[in-house]
Amino acid sequence: MHYFHPDSVNFGYPAPKKENTASAVFSFLYTFSVLSHTFMGGICMSKSQKRILHLCLFFIGGLGYNLIELLWRGRTHPSMFLIGGLCFELMGAIHTRSCRTLPVRCGLCALGITAVEFISGCILNRWFQWGVWDYSRMKYNLLGQVCLLYSLFWLVLSALACPVYRWCLLGLRRLLFARRGAKLP
């Protein structure tokens, strides 16, 4: 009698060596990301469908972030649409692919968004000198582009954005790709 053992399945990738833990973790994460991209909630999607889906999510994130900026600061900049869309997709990727607890995922989101904010701030504010934002008067800032207070805001906002991203993902899949009469999970 042959029993199924998890080590016997490698999804077409070479099996990691037992003594190399980093290789095993990388192999698992790579396999998980391939499978999660190919089958999103049990629906097999083509590459073009995934592109359309993520483009729609990018636009939702960009519009949502511009709305947050308008409510918070009373103004926004067109570049914030791109940054907001990128950050929304980043948050969605972290929340949908990571098996960590919600606080850890939110911490990863806050770090990722802070990194995007720092890089885009250095490009937009320091290199192009557009002056989109300036945190130089805030405590614990880095080159006036990021500060600890807003990183903590991203931590909280990413916890709120997780269900929004999943709701948008499910709604868009149903709206764009469901055949009539087909039931989606």
C-alpha positions as CSV (number, residue, x, y, z in Angstrom):
1,M,0.0,0.0,0.0
2,H,1.4,3.4,-1.0
3,Y,0.8,6.3,1.3
4,F,0.8,10.0,0.2
5,H,3.7,11.9,1.8
6,P,4.1,15.7,1.3
7,D,7.8,15.2,0.4
8,S,6.8,13.1,-2.6
9,V,5.1,16.1,-4.4
10,N,7.4,18.8,-5.8
11,F,5.1,20.4,-8.4
12,G,7.8,20.0,-11.1
13,Y,10.5,21.8,-9.1
14,P,13.6,20.1,-7.8
15,A,13.1,18.9,-4.2
16,P,15.0,21.0,-1.7
17,K,17.8,19.4,0.2
18,K,16.9,18.5,3.8
19,E,19.9,20.3,5.3
20,N,19.2,23.6,3.5
21,T,16.3,25.2,5.3
22,A,16.4,28.5,3.2
23,S,16.1,26.5,0.0
24,A,13.1,24.6,1.4
25,V,11.4,27.8,2.4
26,F,12.1,29.5,-0.9
27,S,10.8,26.4,-2.8
28,F,7.6,26.4,-0.8
29,L,7.0,30.1,-1.2
30,Y,7.7,30.0,-4.9
31,T,5.3,27.0,-5.4
32,F,2.7,28.7,-3.2
33,S,2.9,32.0,-5.2
34,V,2.6,30.1,-8.5
35,L,-0.4,28.2,-7.4
36,S,-2.1,31.2,-5.8
37,H,-1.6,33.2,-9.1
38,T,-2.9,30.3,-11.2
39,F,-5.9,29.4,-9.1
40,M,-7.4,32.4,-7.4
41,G,-10.1,31.0,-5.2
42,G,-10.6,27.9,-7.3
43,I,-11.0,29.8,-10.6
44,C,-8.4,29.1,-13.2
45,M,-7.5,32.4,-14.8
46,S,-5.5,33.2,-17.9
47,K,-2.6,35.7,-17.8
48,S,-4.7,38.3,-19.6
49,Q,-7.5,37.9,-17.1
50,K,-5.1,38.3,-14.2
51,R,-3.6,41.4,-15.8
52,I,-7.1,42.9,-16.2
53,L,-8.0,42.0,-12.6
54,H,-4.9,43.5,-11.1
55,L,-5.2,46.6,-13.3
56,C,-8.7,47.2,-12.0
57,L,-7.4,46.7,-8.4
58,F,-4.6,49.1,-9.1
59,F,-7.2,51.7,-10.2
60,I,-9.4,51.1,-7.2
61,G,-6.3,51.6,-4.9
62,G,-5.3,54.7,-6.7
63,L,-8.7,56.3,-6.5
64,G,-9.1,55.2,-2.9
65,Y,-5.8,56.7,-1.9
66,N,-6.6,60.0,-3.7
67,L,-9.9,60.1,-1.8
68,I,-8.1,59.5,1.5
69,E,-5.6,62.3,0.7
70,L,-8.5,64.7,-0.2
71,L,-10.2,63.9,3.1
72,W,-7.0,64.1,5.2
73,R,-5.1,67.0,3.6
74,G,-7.7,68.6,1.5
75,R,-5.5,68.2,-1.6
76,T,-3.7,65.5,-3.6
77,H,-1.3,65.2,-6.5
78,P,-1.7,63.1,-9.7
79,S,1.4,61.0,-8.8
80,M,-0.4,59.8,-5.6
81,F,-2.8,57.9,-7.8
82,L,0.1,55.7,-9.0
83,I,1.7,55.4,-5.6
84,G,-1.7,54.5,-4.1
85,G,-2.5,51.9,-6.7
86,L,1.0,50.3,-6.1
87,C,0.5,50.3,-2.4
88,F,-3.0,48.8,-2.6
89,E,-1.6,46.0,-4.8
90,L,1.3,45.5,-2.4
91,M,-1.1,45.3,0.6
92,G,-3.3,42.8,-1.3
93,A,-0.3,40.6,-2.2
94,I,0.9,40.5,1.4
95,H,-2.5,39.8,2.8
96,T,-3.5,37.2,0.3
97,R,-0.2,35.3,0.0
98,S,1.1,35.4,3.6
99,C,0.1,32.8,6.1
100,R,1.2,35.0,9.0
101,T,-1.1,36.5,11.6
102,L,-3.0,39.7,10.9
103,P,-0.6,41.9,13.1
104,V,2.5,40.5,11.3
105,R,0.9,41.0,7.8
106,C,-0.1,44.6,8.8
107,G,3.5,45.2,10.0
108,L,4.8,43.9,6.6
109,C,2.4,46.2,4.8
110,A,3.5,49.2,6.9
111,L,7.1,48.4,6.1
112,G,6.3,47.9,2.4
113,I,4.3,51.1,2.1
114,T,6.9,53.1,4.0
115,A,9.5,51.8,1.6
116,V,7.4,52.8,-1.4
117,E,6.7,56.1,0.1
118,F,10.4,56.7,0.8
119,I,11.6,55.7,-2.7
120,S,8.8,57.7,-4.4
121,G,9.5,60.6,-2.1
122,C,13.2,60.7,-3.0
123,I,12.3,60.6,-6.7
124,L,9.4,63.1,-6.7
125,N,10.4,65.5,-3.9
126,R,14.2,65.4,-3.9
127,W,15.1,64.6,-7.5
128,F,12.2,66.2,-9.4
129,Q,11.6,68.8,-6.6
130,W,7.9,68.6,-7.0
131,G,7.2,69.1,-3.3
132,V,4.3,66.7,-3.1
133,W,4.9,66.1,0.7
134,D,7.4,67.1,3.3
135,Y,7.7,65.5,6.7
136,S,10.9,67.3,7.7
137,R,9.0,69.1,10.6
138,M,7.7,65.8,11.9
139,K,9.5,63.8,14.6
140,Y,11.5,60.8,13.6
141,N,11.6,61.5,9.9
142,L,14.0,60.2,7.3
143,L,15.1,62.9,4.9
144,G,11.7,64.5,5.2
145,Q,10.1,61.7,3.1
146,V,8.8,59.3,5.7
147,C,8.1,59.5,9.4
148,L,7.2,57.1,12.2
149,L,3.8,58.6,12.8
150,Y,2.6,57.9,9.2
151,S,4.2,54.4,9.2
152,L,2.0,53.7,12.2
153,F,-1.0,55.1,10.3
154,W,-0.2,52.6,7.4
155,L,-0.1,49.8,10.0
156,V,-3.7,50.6,11.0
157,L,-4.9,51.4,7.5
158,S,-3.5,48.1,6.1
159,A,-5.7,46.2,8.6
160,L,-8.7,48.1,7.2
161,A,-7.6,47.6,3.6
162,C,-7.3,43.8,3.9
163,P,-11.1,43.1,3.8
164,V,-11.6,45.9,1.2
165,Y,-9.0,44.3,-1.1
166,R,-10.6,40.9,-0.7
167,W,-14.1,42.3,-1.3
168,C,-12.9,44.1,-4.4
169,L,-11.0,41.0,-5.6
170,L,-14.1,38.7,-5.2
171,G,-16.4,41.3,-6.7
172,L,-14.2,41.9,-9.7
173,R,-13.8,38.2,-10.3
174,R,-17.5,37.8,-10.3
175,L,-18.2,40.8,-12.4
176,L,-15.5,40.3,-15.0
177,F,-15.0,36.5,-15.3
178,A,-18.0,34.6,-14.0
179,R,-20.0,32.8,-16.7
180,R,-23.8,33.0,-16.4
181,G,-25.0,30.5,-14.0
182,A,-21.6,29.6,-12.6
183,K,-21.2,29.8,-8.9
184,L,-18.0,31.2,-7.5
185,P,-16.7,30.6,-4.0
